């Protein structure tokens, strides 16, 4: 009979799983024991390999709808050993692959965007920031905690709302290079602000003529 976390015996691995299956935090819960080449946490019983993330998914969501369903990670960190039950749900292989591709695309940020996210800490809920930048709440928390996108060298230039509005108002009046020299940054930074690639949360009241030009 295969030992499960519900009947852990003396195994340290089983006791750890049983002690964390009701994990309440949103942070990734990383499997602390050895992992295979795939990166997923597993444990073996009676010559059978069992995946920790599948157990956690079943414990939280019930049995898989079909034998072909996979325990999919909303955080995108399955290969890093995340077994947080809150990050897991049952999905088909096709759905899981699509989520993986979309997650990888969403996590691509510019350094300026990461700086904005860090600056929004305590000003708005993490869920709102995540939706604003199209990334996961976990990624927002890691950025704001300095775990990812760490500052290297001197800090990057942070713009106030009034500066952002002023820069956007000059989009068709003055060159990006000229504006960049005034603010002590490069022209790419100015272009990203003007096209709303960065500082998207700063709104500007546009006239009908300006809206037509923007579109």
Backbone bond lengths (Angstrom), bond angles and torsions (degrees), N, CA, C in turn:
res aa  C-N    CA-C-N  psi(-1)  N-CA   C-N-CA  omega(-1)  CA-C   N-CA-C  phi
1 X - - - 1.476 - - 1.524 109.64 -
2 X 1.326 117.47 133.26 1.460 122.18 -176.85 1.519 110.36 -76.88
3 X 1.323 115.27 129.95 1.457 119.73 177.68 1.520 109.54 -75.36
4 X 1.316 117.25 134.91 1.462 122.01 178.35 1.524 108.89 -121.38
5 X 1.347 117.81 166.98 1.471 120.22 177.04 1.517 113.40 -59.90
6 X 1.338 117.56 -19.28 1.459 120.32 177.39 1.531 110.94 -75.42
7 X 1.328 114.95 -21.33 1.465 121.17 178.20 1.529 106.36 -134.87
8 X 1.346 117.16 70.41 1.462 122.30 -166.58 1.519 116.78 -70.41
9 X 1.307 118.53 -24.05 1.447 118.96 -175.81 1.526 110.17 65.26
10 X 1.326 116.30 -139.39 1.464 120.49 -177.60 1.527 112.72 -101.72
11 X 1.324 118.12 6.91 1.459 121.40 -175.50 1.525 111.80 -72.61
12 X 1.326 116.24 129.39 1.466 120.98 177.51 1.522 110.37 -65.29
13 X 1.332 116.81 -36.24 1.460 121.03 179.41 1.522 111.12 -63.45
14 X 1.327 115.49 -45.18 1.461 119.65 -179.24 1.526 111.65 -64.34
15 X 1.330 115.57 -41.45 1.454 119.64 179.90 1.522 111.06 -63.85
16 X 1.342 116.63 -36.66 1.469 120.70 179.16 1.533 109.75 -65.20
17 X 1.318 116.62 -45.96 1.469 120.34 -179.67 1.525 110.23 -60.51
18 X 1.337 116.28 -48.32 1.452 119.68 -177.73 1.533 110.97 -62.84
19 X 1.328 116.58 -32.72 1.457 120.48 -179.38 1.517 113.86 -77.37
20 X 1.353 117.58 -14.01 1.468 120.73 -176.86 1.526 114.21 -118.41
21 X 1.315 118.01 2.05 1.469 118.45 -175.22 1.534 112.84 -71.85
22 X 1.327 117.28 -14.14 1.467 120.62 174.69 1.531 110.56 -107.89
23 X 1.305 116.10 30.44 1.467 122.78 -179.35 1.532 110.11 -56.44
24 X 1.328 117.06 127.94 1.472 120.46 -171.18 1.524 113.61 -103.88
25 X 1.331 118.05 -8.76 1.462 119.78 -175.70 1.524 111.30 -85.83
26 X 1.335 115.74 157.76 1.466 120.75 -179.45 1.524 112.65 -85.86
27 X 1.330 116.48 -14.61 1.465 119.44 179.09 1.521 109.87 -63.31
28 X 1.336 116.44 153.72 1.453 119.58 174.30 1.528 109.39 -63.06
29 X 1.312 116.13 138.28 1.460 122.95 177.12 1.525 106.36 -104.40
30 X 1.327 116.52 106.86 1.460 121.04 -173.76 1.529 111.12 -91.44
31 X 1.315 115.64 131.03 1.458 122.61 178.50 1.533 108.95 -62.28
32 X 1.334 118.59 119.76 1.469 121.39 -172.34 1.521 115.12 -84.66
33 X 1.336 117.03 -5.43 1.460 119.99 -178.18 1.531 110.14 -99.82
34 X 1.297 117.06 -177.40 1.465 120.66 -175.69 1.534 111.06 -63.59
35 X 1.343 114.32 148.39 1.463 120.53 179.79 1.520 109.05 -127.60
36 X 1.316 115.76 157.33 1.454 120.80 179.39 1.517 111.95 -78.69
37 X 1.316 116.44 -174.77 1.465 121.45 -179.47 1.522 112.13 -61.00
38 X 1.315 116.81 -29.95 1.468 120.60 -179.86 1.522 111.90 -71.60
39 X 1.344 116.25 -19.97 1.456 120.45 -179.53 1.518 113.30 95.23
40 X 1.331 117.23 -11.37 1.467 121.38 -177.86 1.533 110.83 -81.05
41 X 1.324 115.98 139.51 1.453 120.85 177.73 1.513 111.13 -72.33
42 X 1.314 116.79 138.99 1.462 120.21 179.89 1.517 109.95 -148.51
43 X 1.316 114.89 163.91 1.461 121.07 174.52 1.517 107.39 -141.73
44 X 1.310 116.86 149.49 1.450 120.62 -175.99 1.509 112.91 -112.64
45 X 1.319 116.04 138.71 1.450 122.33 176.02 1.523 108.85 -141.78
46 X 1.326 116.23 127.80 1.465 122.22 178.99 1.532 110.87 52.08
47 X 1.346 114.29 48.27 1.474 121.95 177.73 1.526 113.16 62.38
48 X 1.310 116.76 22.05 1.463 120.91 178.30 1.520 109.28 -120.85
49 X 1.331 116.43 129.41 1.471 121.39 179.32 1.526 109.20 -88.18
50 X 1.308 116.58 127.13 1.459 122.15 178.90 1.516 108.74 -119.19
51 X 1.346 116.50 133.06 1.461 120.73 -178.36 1.527 111.00 -87.77
52 X 1.330 115.12 132.82 1.461 121.05 -178.02 1.528 110.73 -64.40
53 X 1.339 117.05 -41.36 1.465 119.19 -176.61 1.528 111.47 -66.34
54 X 1.318 118.05 -30.07 1.470 120.15 176.44 1.521 110.72 -70.35
55 X 1.328 116.28 -39.28 1.461 118.89 177.07 1.527 109.82 -62.96
56 X 1.350 116.37 -46.16 1.461 121.03 -179.11 1.525 111.16 -60.99
57 X 1.336 116.48 -39.74 1.462 121.40 -179.90 1.528 110.04 -65.46
58 X 1.320 116.40 -43.00 1.466 119.90 -179.57 1.519 111.08 -68.70
59 X 1.333 116.25 -36.57 1.457 119.42 179.70 1.525 110.75 -63.36
60 X 1.353 116.39 -37.87 1.464 120.46 -176.91 1.526 112.52 -85.86
61 X 1.339 117.52 -37.37 1.466 121.05 -170.73 1.521 114.85 -113.18
62 X 1.318 117.20 -1.81 1.454 119.64 -176.76 1.525 110.47 88.61
63 X 1.329 117.63 175.88 1.468 121.49 -177.68 1.530 111.93 -59.84
64 X 1.322 115.76 154.71 1.466 121.10 177.69 1.524 109.58 -62.31
65 X 1.337 118.76 139.47 1.470 121.86 -179.66 1.526 112.93 -57.11
66 X 1.349 115.71 -36.45 1.470 121.04 177.07 1.530 107.58 -142.94
67 X 1.325 118.44 162.50 1.465 121.16 177.67 1.528 113.01 -61.67
68 X 1.342 116.66 -19.85 1.462 120.65 -177.39 1.529 112.97 -87.57
69 X 1.320 118.44 -9.73 1.459 120.56 -179.62 1.527 111.34 -71.44
70 X 1.319 115.08 143.90 1.461 121.81 -178.88 1.523 110.48 -110.65
71 X 1.320 116.60 152.77 1.462 122.05 174.96 1.527 107.15 -83.52
72 X 1.326 116.43 102.28 1.466 122.16 -173.56 1.520 111.16 -92.78
73 X 1.329 115.79 142.53 1.467 123.07 -179.61 1.530 111.02 -97.26
74 X 1.322 117.89 123.34 1.466 121.15 175.14 1.520 111.46 -73.48
75 X 1.341 117.08 -21.21 1.468 121.48 -178.46 1.522 112.09 -85.71
76 X 1.348 117.12 -13.95 1.456 120.00 -179.14 1.514 113.93 74.98
77 X 1.342 118.15 13.25 1.458 120.63 -174.42 1.528 112.93 -116.25
78 X 1.306 116.62 33.04 1.456 119.71 177.65 1.513 112.10 -60.95
79 X 1.333 116.29 -40.98 1.459 120.62 -178.74 1.529 112.04 -72.83
80 X 1.327 116.96 -9.89 1.467 120.79 174.49 1.522 111.32 -93.10
81 X 1.337 116.30 0.16 1.453 120.28 176.59 1.505 115.32 92.31
82 X 1.342 118.32 18.64 1.463 119.78 178.87 1.524 110.07 -70.87
83 X 1.342 115.52 132.42 1.462 121.02 178.00 1.532 110.78 -130.07
84 X 1.328 117.10 23.35 1.466 120.66 178.63 1.528 109.42 -64.16
85 X 1.334 118.43 119.27 1.471 120.52 -178.18 1.526 112.96 -57.77
86 X 1.340 117.40 -30.02 1.460 120.77 -178.34 1.523 112.38 -71.43
87 X 1.321 116.89 -16.24 1.461 121.16 -179.80 1.522 112.40 -94.13
88 X 1.330 117.76 0.47 1.458 121.12 -170.48 1.527 112.85 -114.17
89 X 1.331 115.26 141.90 1.461 121.70 175.32 1.519 108.29 -153.98
90 X 1.333 117.04 159.19 1.461 121.15 -179.27 1.523 110.75 -82.86
91 X 1.333 116.26 129.09 1.465 120.82 177.31 1.532 108.93 -144.52
92 X 1.321 114.73 155.77 1.460 118.63 175.52 1.520 108.85 -71.29
93 X 1.309 115.98 166.11 1.461 120.11 -179.57 1.532 110.67 -60.40
94 X 1.333 116.79 -40.45 1.470 120.64 -179.93 1.531 110.72 -65.22
95 X 1.339 116.57 -43.09 1.465 120.78 178.82 1.524 111.06 -64.00
96 X 1.325 115.68 -39.85 1.461 120.97 -179.65 1.518 111.08 -65.32
97 X 1.331 117.09 -42.45 1.466 121.00 179.33 1.524 111.18 -65.52
98 X 1.336 116.47 -40.70 1.460 120.58 179.19 1.525 110.16 -63.52
99 X 1.337 116.86 -44.16 1.462 121.18 177.96 1.517 111.03 -59.97
100 X 1.336 115.85 -39.47 1.462 120.72 -177.63 1.537 110.27 -64.09
101 X 1.331 116.21 -43.75 1.465 120.29 179.43 1.519 110.82 -65.56
102 X 1.336 116.78 -45.77 1.466 121.04 -179.61 1.521 111.13 -64.66
103 X 1.331 116.50 -38.57 1.467 120.15 179.37 1.524 110.38 -63.53
104 X 1.335 117.19 -43.26 1.461 121.38 179.95 1.526 110.87 -62.49
105 X 1.332 116.70 -38.22 1.463 120.31 178.91 1.526 111.14 -68.20
106 X 1.345 115.85 -40.82 1.464 120.24 -176.56 1.516 112.52 -69.05
107 X 1.340 116.39 -26.87 1.459 118.78 -175.04 1.527 112.83 -80.55
108 X 1.328 117.33 -5.95 1.467 120.25 -179.18 1.524 109.44 -78.08
109 X 1.302 115.60 110.89 1.460 121.97 -179.57 1.511 110.17 -120.36
110 X 1.311 115.91 157.21 1.460 120.14 171.58 1.523 107.91 -88.32
111 X 1.317 118.68 159.38 1.472 120.27 176.35 1.528 112.25 -56.79
112 X 1.341 116.02 -34.87 1.458 119.94 179.57 1.528 111.19 -66.11
113 X 1.332 116.04 -40.13 1.458 119.68 179.05 1.529 111.00 -65.72
114 X 1.328 116.50 -39.63 1.465 119.95 177.55 1.527 110.62 -62.47
115 X 1.325 116.14 -37.14 1.461 120.29 178.28 1.529 110.74 -66.78
116 X 1.327 116.24 -39.21 1.469 120.29 177.51 1.531 110.40 -62.28
117 X 1.328 115.74 -44.55 1.463 120.60 -179.61 1.522 110.18 -60.49
118 X 1.317 116.13 -41.90 1.465 119.82 178.56 1.523 110.52 -63.84
119 X 1.324 116.77 -36.87 1.457 121.03 -178.89 1.516 113.65 -72.19
120 X 1.348 116.46 -18.75 1.469 120.68 -179.66 1.530 113.01 -87.09
121 X 1.323 116.64 -1.47 1.468 120.01 -179.77 1.531 109.93 -61.24
122 X 1.318 116.06 126.35 1.457 121.67 179.44 1.520 114.05 84.04
123 X 1.340 116.88 -8.84 1.464 120.45 -179.63 1.521 111.97 -97.25
124 X 1.324 116.56 -26.88 1.454 120.14 176.42 1.516 109.20 -149.86
125 X 1.331 116.58 161.64 1.459 121.73 -177.42 1.528 110.04 -65.91
126 X 1.330 115.80 145.74 1.461 121.71 -179.23 1.529 111.34 -55.89
127 X 1.327 117.26 -38.68 1.460 121.47 -179.80 1.525 111.05 -60.78
128 X 1.330 116.53 -39.73 1.467 120.96 179.94 1.531 110.16 -67.04
129 X 1.337 116.40 -44.16 1.466 120.71 179.28 1.519 110.63 -62.37
130 X 1.337 117.08 -41.31 1.468 121.07 -179.73 1.526 111.03 -60.92
131 X 1.337 116.61 -44.81 1.468 120.19 179.24 1.517 111.13 -66.87
132 X 1.332 116.26 -36.24 1.464 120.93 -178.37 1.530 111.47 -61.77
133 X 1.343 116.26 -39.39 1.458 120.28 -176.81 1.529 113.47 -102.28
134 X 1.357 116.83 0.51 1.450 120.04 177.39 1.514 113.95 68.25
135 X 1.340 117.12 36.13 1.454 121.19 179.01 1.532 108.88 -128.21
136 X 1.320 116.88 176.86 1.455 120.06 -179.45 1.527 110.74 -81.00
137 X 1.328 115.40 157.80 1.465 120.45 176.82 1.523 110.24 -63.55
138 X 1.325 116.34 -35.00 1.466 120.24 177.97 1.518 110.85 -61.10
139 X 1.329 115.94 -42.05 1.468 119.80 -179.85 1.533 110.39 -64.72
140 X 1.325 116.93 -40.17 1.464 120.83 177.63 1.524 109.96 -59.58
141 X 1.330 116.35 -46.66 1.470 120.27 -178.05 1.528 111.51 -62.96
142 X 1.337 116.55 -39.95 1.461 119.63 178.99 1.529 111.57 -65.07
143 X 1.330 116.19 -39.81 1.467 120.07 178.80 1.519 110.35 -64.99
144 X 1.327 116.27 -46.78 1.461 120.37 -176.67 1.531 112.43 -70.04
145 X 1.327 116.36 -23.73 1.467 120.25 178.21 1.523 111.66 -89.43
146 X 1.352 116.24 -3.51 1.453 119.78 179.27 1.515 114.29 79.86
147 X 1.346 116.94 14.00 1.461 120.44 179.89 1.524 111.30 -80.21
148 X 1.335 117.43 -28.44 1.460 122.45 174.62 1.524 108.23 -130.23
149 X 1.329 115.93 162.28 1.462 121.31 -177.47 1.536 110.45 51.49
150 X 1.332 115.16 48.44 1.460 119.26 180.00 1.524 110.19 -68.89
151 X 1.319 115.25 150.01 1.459 120.25 177.49 1.520 109.73 -68.38
152 X 1.303 116.54 132.47 1.455 121.62 175.22 1.518 108.30 -123.37
153 X 1.316 116.72 128.99 1.454 119.80 -177.48 1.503 111.03 70.12
154 X 1.329 117.08 -149.22 1.460 120.08 -178.32 1.524 110.61 -75.38
155 X 1.320 116.40 152.23 1.463 121.51 -179.14 1.524 111.34 -64.23
156 X 1.304 115.52 148.45 1.462 120.66 177.48 1.522 109.91 -77.90
157 X 1.309 114.02 160.87 1.461 121.30 -178.26 1.523 109.93 -68.80
158 X 1.331 116.84 128.60 1.461 122.26 174.88 1.524 108.55 -106.84
159 X 1.335 116.54 131.76 1.457 121.12 -177.74 1.527 110.76 -101.66
160 X 1.314 116.01 142.89 1.462 120.87 174.80 1.523 108.29 -79.87
161 X 1.328 116.57 165.14 1.468 119.97 179.16 1.520 111.42 -59.18
162 X 1.326 116.96 -40.49 1.466 120.26 -178.26 1.530 110.60 -66.61
163 X 1.320 117.26 -35.68 1.473 120.15 177.65 1.519 110.73 -67.60
164 X 1.334 116.43 -39.82 1.466 120.76 178.59 1.523 110.39 -61.54
165 X 1.323 116.42 -45.34 1.464 120.78 179.81 1.525 111.12 -63.97
166 X 1.323 116.05 -38.84 1.464 120.36 179.69 1.529 110.68 -65.73
167 X 1.318 116.26 -41.77 1.466 121.36 -179.97 1.521 110.70 -64.40
168 X 1.338 116.32 -42.04 1.467 119.48 179.84 1.523 111.89 -68.43
169 X 1.313 116.39 -33.68 1.472 119.46 -179.04 1.524 111.51 -68.54
170 X 1.330 116.81 -18.42 1.467 121.14 -178.23 1.526 112.95 -97.19
171 X 1.334 116.27 8.09 1.464 120.20 -172.42 1.527 113.49 -54.85
172 X 1.330 117.78 -43.55 1.466 120.90 -177.08 1.531 112.24 -105.35
173 X 1.316 115.57 13.00 1.461 120.09 -177.09 1.526 111.98 -112.03
174 X 1.336 115.20 -37.81 1.460 120.29 -174.96 1.524 109.17 -133.73
175 X 1.314 117.55 149.81 1.462 121.05 -177.94 1.524 111.01 -70.46
176 X 1.324 115.12 151.84 1.464 120.58 178.53 1.524 110.95 -61.81
177 X 1.311 116.56 -36.95 1.470 120.47 -179.99 1.527 111.31 -62.65
178 X 1.333 115.69 -42.86 1.466 119.88 -179.91 1.537 111.42 -65.04
179 X 1.331 115.43 -43.52 1.472 120.00 178.86 1.522 109.86 -64.44
180 X 1.332 116.00 -40.40 1.460 121.12 -178.62 1.531 111.19 -61.34
181 X 1.300 116.98 -41.33 1.463 120.64 179.43 1.525 110.88 -62.38
182 X 1.325 116.26 -36.81 1.457 120.84 -178.83 1.531 111.49 -66.52
183 X 1.353 115.88 -36.28 1.465 119.59 -176.47 1.536 112.84 -97.56
184 X 1.319 116.60 -0.99 1.460 119.51 177.02 1.514 114.81 73.68
185 X 1.343 117.06 33.38 1.464 121.87 178.02 1.522 108.12 -132.22
186 X 1.333 117.39 -179.72 1.464 118.72 176.91 1.526 111.10 -92.22
187 X 1.313 115.87 166.49 1.463 121.30 -174.54 1.525 112.62 -63.96
188 X 1.337 117.86 -28.25 1.461 121.40 179.63 1.522 111.12 -63.30
189 X 1.324 116.74 -39.61 1.468 121.32 178.92 1.521 109.79 -61.54
190 X 1.326 116.72 -43.89 1.465 121.06 179.80 1.526 110.59 -64.45
191 X 1.331 116.78 -42.26 1.465 120.91 -179.44 1.526 111.08 -62.20
192 X 1.312 117.02 -39.43 1.464 121.03 179.87 1.525 111.26 -66.32
193 X 1.302 116.27 -36.21 1.477 119.88 177.95 1.520 109.61 -67.93
194 X 1.329 116.57 -44.98 1.461 120.69 -176.30 1.530 113.29 -67.72
195 X 1.318 117.04 -30.17 1.471 120.42 179.29 1.525 112.06 -92.94
196 X 1.348 115.86 5.43 1.469 122.76 178.82 1.526 113.83 64.99
197 X 1.333 116.46 23.01 1.459 120.19 172.48 1.526 108.72 -70.22
198 X 1.329 115.96 -30.46 1.464 122.18 174.31 1.527 108.51 -125.22
199 X 1.333 115.77 160.65 1.471 122.82 -178.93 1.521 111.73 55.13
200 X 1.327 115.65 42.12 1.458 119.61 -178.87 1.521 112.53 -66.80
201 X 1.325 116.45 -22.24 1.466 119.37 -177.82 1.521 112.56 -76.81
202 X 1.340 117.09 -10.05 1.465 120.41 177.88 1.517 107.67 -90.73
203 X 1.314 115.94 113.81 1.462 120.91 -177.00 1.524 110.31 -95.85
204 X 1.287 114.61 151.49 1.461 120.61 176.96 1.526 108.47 -130.02
205 X 1.298 116.12 137.31 1.466 120.34 179.21 1.522 108.74 -78.48
206 X 1.335 116.73 112.38 1.454 121.62 -177.61 1.529 110.67 -99.95
207 X 1.290 114.39 144.93 1.457 119.71 174.34 1.521 108.04 -77.84
208 X 1.330 119.19 162.76 1.471 120.58 177.72 1.518 112.21 -55.70
209 X 1.360 116.99 -36.80 1.473 119.48 179.88 1.524 110.61 -66.02
210 X 1.356 116.37 -40.73 1.451 120.06 179.89 1.522 111.41 -66.74
211 X 1.353 117.10 -39.47 1.460 120.80 179.12 1.531 110.18 -61.23
212 X 1.327 115.98 -41.05 1.459 121.63 179.58 1.528 110.11 -62.40
213 X 1.342 115.84 -40.66 1.452 120.85 179.96 1.532 110.76 -68.28
214 X 1.382 115.96 -39.73 1.467 120.75 -178.85 1.527 111.35 -62.99
215 X 1.318 116.77 -35.90 1.460 120.70 -176.91 1.515 111.44 -88.87
